[in-house]
Amino acid sequence: MKIRVTIFALVSVLGSPSFAVEPLTWPPPKGWENFENVVIPATGGTLMLPDNVRDYPLNAPEIITGKVRIRGGRNVVWIGGHVRIAADRSDNPGERHGILIDDGPKAGVVDGRVVFLEGIRLEGDGLSEGVDTKAPKAHVVLQNIGIDTIRHRGVDDRDSTGKYAANLPLRNHPDIIQLFGGYKSLSVDGLSGQTGYQGLQLIAESRPAGSIPGPIKLRRINLEAVETPDEIAAHRHAGHVGLSWYGDSTGQMFVDNGTVWFQHHIRSGWGATGGFRKGAYRDSNGSIQLQPVSGASEFQHNFRAGRKYPNSESNRTWLAQRGQDDTGAFITWPVEATAFNGKPALRNWNDSSEGRIHSGRPSTGDYVPLDSVGLNYRSPGYAREITNRP
């Protein structure tokens, strides 16, 4: 893939911007307005787009009440949309997801296609996943995405125990973004959300053999770990981990330093020794047990990295290193912590020094307030041009 970045005059689409932000980094593929229009049903579902020859703008004039699976297509553009997943949606966690970007069962799509989402609002008391990818041939661009709290219903929903045992071997581990099935590149500018479990799960653990996880660019992101109640246990679950990556399953990450934030919770993370804290779980007899949680989690405990996925006793993890700069407390990883291509995993925007994820939230508030995105969204326009299409 060749990327050409050129500064050019501000371009705006869909009228005036709906909230005051600077222009976005990446515009949609050229000519997107003339693509073949597809209306997303209000009930959601799978959009079966012909794989190879057509480009599509997606249109969603109503609030969508079910998971949206975008399968196939060459270049796909969705600007402005609202997905709301109700608490009683389904006992199957797969039906409580927001958006899945999918190359399709035979992956017959054009290698290097673009899937471009902007101005999307994801919410609902049943929302258990934000944006997922199963698209190793797609450059995924996410801009101005607002996500309300993602959550599981409790320990049984999380572990597929109790009344959720039929969901095994799947378990419900909610993520704001999860790249489980692969991606060619990921570019994010403008993302705000809350999580009762995980934030950015940047691990392509189930990608097809031979596919290569590409670069990840992160800009203007603020996420927050929050507590959510358990439906049966006398317990509240806090966020589990803010960002996860593994050297054999994640491409290099480039961070616009000073603009990527994670607000941890005192009962979130993996604890001072790096050990997983479930908080509540079913023991071998099927009884609910409550695990003491210290309430002393520190910022750096909310990040996981390792040489191989999944992590094991024999696979030493890379611990996040804490630092302080003029912006505030941050974490980073040493240059020895390498991504899929063998180069240092976390770098700044220009690949000239370490990348930094800061503790807390921006002084100006959420980058993407929920009421700024959705059905009435208007793009602020774009300040750069990126060429990454076939």
C-alpha positions in Angstrom: 0.0 0.0 0.0 1.2 3.5 -0.9 -0.1 6.4 1.2 0.2 9.9 -0.2 -0.6 12.7 2.2 -1.2 16.2 0.8 -2.4 19.3 2.6 -5.2 20.9 0.6 -8.1 23.3 1.1 -10.8 22.4 3.5 -13.6 20.3 1.9 -16.9 19.9 3.6 -19.7 17.5 2.8 -23.3 17.3 3.8 -23.6 20.9 4.6 -22.3 22.7 7.7 -20.5 20.8 10.5 -22.8 19.8 13.4 -20.2 20.6 16.1 -17.1 22.7 16.3 -14.0 20.7 15.6 -11.0 21.1 13.3 -11.2 19.3 10.0 -10.8 15.5 9.9 -7.7 13.8 8.7 -9.0 11.5 5.9 -11.7 12.2 3.3 -13.8 9.4 1.9 -12.8 7.8 -1.4 -13.1 10.2 -4.3 -16.4 10.2 -6.1 -18.2 8.6 -3.2 -21.3 10.7 -3.8 -21.8 8.9 -7.1 -21.6 5.4 -5.6 -24.6 3.1 -5.8 -26.8 4.0 -2.8 -27.8 1.3 -0.3 -30.4 1.9 2.5 -29.7 0.2 5.8 -32.9 -1.4 7.2 -34.1 0.0 10.5 -33.8 -3.5 12.0 -30.1 -3.8 10.9 -28.9 -7.1 9.6 -26.3 -8.2 7.0 -25.8 -5.9 4.0 -24.7 -8.3 1.2 -22.8 -6.0 -1.2 -21.4 -7.5 -4.5 -17.8 -8.2 -3.8 -15.6 -6.8 -6.6 -17.0 -4.2 -8.9 -19.1 -1.6 -7.1 -18.7 1.2 -4.6 -21.5 2.0 -2.1 -22.6 4.9 0.0 -24.8 3.6 2.9 -27.8 5.6 4.0 -29.6 5.2 7.3 -32.5 7.6 7.6 -33.8 5.9 10.8 -32.4 4.7 14.1 -31.2 1.2 13.6 -32.2 -1.3 16.3 -30.0 -4.3 15.4 -26.4 -5.1 14.6 -25.2 -3.9 11.2 -22.9 -6.3 9.3 -21.3 -4.6 6.2 -20.2 -7.6 4.1 -18.4 -7.1 0.8 -18.3 -4.1 -1.5 -15.3 -2.4 -3.0 -15.2 1.1 -1.4 -18.0 1.6 1.2 -18.9 5.0 2.8 -21.3 5.6 5.6 -21.6 9.1 6.9 -24.1 9.9 9.7 -26.0 7.0 11.4 -27.4 5.9 14.7 -27.5 2.3 16.1 -29.4 1.7 19.3 -29.2 -1.8 20.9 -31.9 -2.4 23.6 -31.2 -4.2 26.8 -33.5 -7.0 26.0 -32.2 -7.5 22.5 -31.0 -11.2 22.8 -29.3 -13.6 25.1 -26.8 -14.1 22.2 -24.1 -11.5 22.5 -23.5 -11.5 18.8 -26.9 -9.9 18.3 -26.0 -7.1 20.7 -23.0 -5.8 18.6 -23.0 -2.4 16.8 -21.1 -2.7 13.5 -19.1 -5.5 11.9 -17.0 -4.8 8.8 -16.6 -8.1 6.9 -14.8 -9.0 3.7 -17.2 -11.9 3.2 -17.0 -15.7 3.5 -14.7 -16.2 0.5 -12.9 -12.9 0.9 -13.4 -12.2 -2.9 -13.3 -8.4 -2.4 -10.6 -6.2 -3.9 -7.5 -6.2 -1.8 -7.0 -2.6 -0.6 -10.6 -1.5 -0.6 -11.7 1.3 1.8 -14.5 1.1 4.4 -15.1 4.6 5.6 -17.4 5.3 8.6 -18.0 8.8 9.9 -20.4 10.5 12.3 -21.9 7.3 13.7 -23.6 7.0 17.1 -23.7 3.7 18.9 -25.7 3.4 22.1 -28.2 1.4 24.1 -28.3 -0.5 27.4 -27.7 -3.7 25.5 -24.8 -2.6 23.4 -22.0 -5.1 24.0 -19.6 -4.2 21.1 -18.7 -1.1 19.2 -17.0 -1.6 15.8 -15.4 -5.0 14.9 -13.5 -6.0 11.8 -13.2 -9.3 9.9 -11.7 -7.6 6.9 -8.0 -8.3 6.2 -8.3 -6.7 2.8 -9.9 -3.4 3.9 -8.4 -0.1 4.9 -10.8 0.9 7.7 -11.3 4.6 8.4 -13.3 5.6 11.5 -13.9 9.3 12.2 -16.1 11.1 14.6 -17.5 7.9 16.2 -19.5 8.4 19.4 -20.1 5.3 21.6 -22.1 5.2 24.7 -21.3 2.5 27.3 -20.5 -1.0 26.0 -21.1 -3.7 28.6 -21.9 -7.3 29.4 -24.9 -8.2 31.6 -22.8 -9.8 34.2 -20.5 -12.7 35.0 -22.7 -15.3 33.3 -23.0 -13.3 30.1 -19.2 -12.6 30.2 -18.2 -16.2 30.7 -21.1 -18.1 29.0 -22.1 -19.7 32.3 -25.5 -20.1 33.9 -28.3 -19.3 31.5 -25.8 -18.3 28.8 -24.0 -21.6 28.7 -25.5 -22.4 25.3 -23.3 -19.6 23.9 -20.1 -21.6 24.4 -17.4 -21.6 23.1 -18.1 -17.9 22.5 -17.9 -15.5 25.5 -19.1 -11.9 25.7 -16.0 -9.7 26.1 -17.2 -6.3 25.0 -14.8 -4.0 23.1 -15.1 -0.4 21.8 -13.0 -1.5 18.8 -12.0 -5.1 18.1 -9.9 -6.2 15.1 -10.3 -9.9 15.7 -10.7 -11.1 12.1 -8.0 -8.9 10.5 -7.6 -5.5 8.8 -5.3 -4.0 6.2 -5.0 -0.8 8.1 -6.9 1.1 10.7 -7.2 4.9 10.8 -9.1 6.6 13.6 -9.6 10.4 14.0 -12.3 11.3 16.6 -13.6 8.6 18.9 -15.2 8.9 22.3 -16.8 6.1 24.4 -17.2 4.4 27.7 -16.5 0.7 28.5 -17.5 -1.7 31.2 -14.9 -4.1 30.0 -12.4 -3.4 27.2 -11.4 -0.5 25.0 -9.2 -1.0 22.0 -8.6 -4.7 21.3 -6.1 -4.2 18.4 -5.4 -7.9 17.9 -6.0 -9.8 14.6 -6.1 -13.2 16.3 -8.4 -14.9 13.8 -7.1 -13.5 10.5 -6.7 -15.7 7.5 -3.3 -17.4 7.0 -0.9 -15.1 5.2 -2.7 -11.8 5.9 -0.6 -9.1 7.4 -1.9 -6.7 10.1 -1.1 -3.2 8.8 -0.5 0.1 10.5 -2.9 1.6 13.0 -3.2 5.4 13.3 -4.9 6.9 16.4 -5.8 10.5 16.8 -8.3 12.5 19.0 -9.5 9.5 21.0 -10.8 9.5 24.6 -12.2 6.4 26.3 -13.3 5.9 29.9 -13.7 2.8 32.1 -16.9 2.8 34.0 -18.7 0.4 36.4 -21.8 -1.5 35.2 -24.1 -3.7 37.4 -24.3 -7.5 37.3 -27.8 -8.8 36.6 -27.5 -11.5 39.3 -24.5 -10.9 41.5 -24.2 -8.2 44.2 -21.4 -6.7 42.3 -20.5 -4.0 39.8 -17.9 -4.6 37.0 -15.4 -1.9 36.1 -13.5 -1.7 32.9 -11.1 -4.6 32.4 -8.4 -3.2 30.0 -8.0 0.0 28.0 -5.8 -1.2 25.1 -4.4 -4.6 24.2 -2.0 -5.6 21.4 0.4 -8.5 20.7 3.5 -8.5 18.6 2.4 -11.4 16.3 -1.1 -10.0 15.7 -0.9 -6.2 15.6 0.6 -3.8 13.2 2.6 -0.7 14.2 0.6 1.9 16.1 1.1 5.6 15.4 -0.3 8.0 18.0 -0.9 11.7 17.6 0.8 12.4 21.0 -1.3 14.5 23.4 -4.6 13.5 21.7 -5.2 9.9 22.8 -6.6 9.5 26.4 -7.8 6.7 28.6 -9.6 7.4 31.9 -9.2 4.3 34.1 -11.3 3.3 37.1 -9.8 2.4 40.5 -11.3 -1.1 40.1 -10.3 -1.6 36.5 -7.3 -3.2 34.9 -5.3 -6.3 35.7 -4.1 -5.3 39.2 -0.6 -4.3 40.4 0.9 -7.8 39.6 -0.7 -8.0 36.2 -3.1 -10.7 37.3 -6.7 -10.7 35.9 -9.3 -9.7 38.4 -12.7 -11.1 37.5 -14.5 -9.5 40.5 -17.3 -12.1 40.3 -17.3 -15.6 38.7 -18.9 -19.0 39.0 -16.8 -21.7 40.7 -16.6 -25.3 39.7 -19.8 -26.0 41.6 -21.7 -23.4 39.7 -21.9 -21.0 42.7 -21.3 -17.2 42.3 -18.2 -16.1 44.1 -17.1 -12.5 44.7 -13.4 -11.9 44.3 -11.9 -9.1 46.4 -10.9 -6.1 44.3 -8.5 -3.7 45.9 -9.8 -0.4 44.4 -6.2 0.6 43.9 -5.8 0.2 40.2 -3.2 2.5 38.6 -3.3 3.8 35.0 -0.5 1.6 33.7 -2.4 -1.6 34.9 -5.0 -1.1 32.1 -2.8 -2.0 29.2 -1.7 -5.4 27.9 1.0 -6.3 25.4 2.9 -9.5 24.6 5.1 -11.2 22.0 2.4 -13.7 21.0 -1.3 -14.0 21.3 -2.7 -15.5 23.5 -0.4 -14.7 26.4 0.9 -17.5 28.5 3.3 -18.2 31.3 6.1 -18.8 28.8 5.3 -15.7 26.8 6.6 -12.7 28.7 4.5 -9.7 28.5 5.7 -6.2 27.9 4.7 -4.0 30.8 3.6 -0.5 30.0 6.0 2.2 31.2 4.6 5.3 32.9 6.0 8.8 32.3 5.1 12.4 32.7 5.2 15.3 30.2 3.6 18.7 29.9 0.3 17.2 29.0 0.3 14.9 32.0 0.8 11.2 32.9 1.2 8.8 30.1 2.2 5.2 29.3 4.3 3.9 26.5 6.3 0.8 25.7 10.1 0.4 25.1 11.5 0.0 21.6 12.1 -3.7 22.4 8.3 -4.1 22.4 7.8 -4.8 18.7 4.8 -5.1 16.4 4.1 -7.6 13.6 6.7 -6.1 11.3 9.4 -6.3 14.0 9.6 -2.5 14.5 8.8 -0.6 17.7 5.1 -1.0 18.3 4.0 2.3 19.7 5.3 5.4 17.9 4.3 9.0 17.5 2.5 10.3 14.5 5.7 10.9 12.4 7.5 7.8 13.6 10.2 10.0 15.2 9.9 9.0 18.8 7.8 7.0 21.2 4.0 7.1 21.2 2.1 8.1 24.3 -1.3 7.4 25.7 -2.3 9.9 28.3 -4.2 9.4 31.6 -7.5 11.1 32.0 -9.5 13.0 29.4 -9.0 16.1 27.3 -9.5 19.4 29.0 -12.1 20.4 26.4 -14.2 17.3 27.1 -15.2 14.4 24.8 -13.8 14.7 21.3 -17.1 13.3 20.0 -20.1 14.1 22.2 -23.0 11.7 21.5 -25.4 14.5 20.5 -22.9 15.7 17.8 -23.2 12.5 15.8 -26.1 10.4 14.5 -28.8 11.0 12.0 -28.3 14.8 11.8 -24.5 14.6 11.5 -22.7 17.1 9.3 -19.1 16.6 8.5 -16.6 19.3 9.4 -14.6 18.6 6.3 -11.1 17.3 5.7 -7.7 18.8 5.9 -5.6 16.1 4.3 -5.9 13.7 1.3 -4.9 10.1 1.7 -4.5 7.8 -1.3 -4.9 4.2 -0.2 -7.3 2.8 -2.8 -6.5 0.2 -5.4 
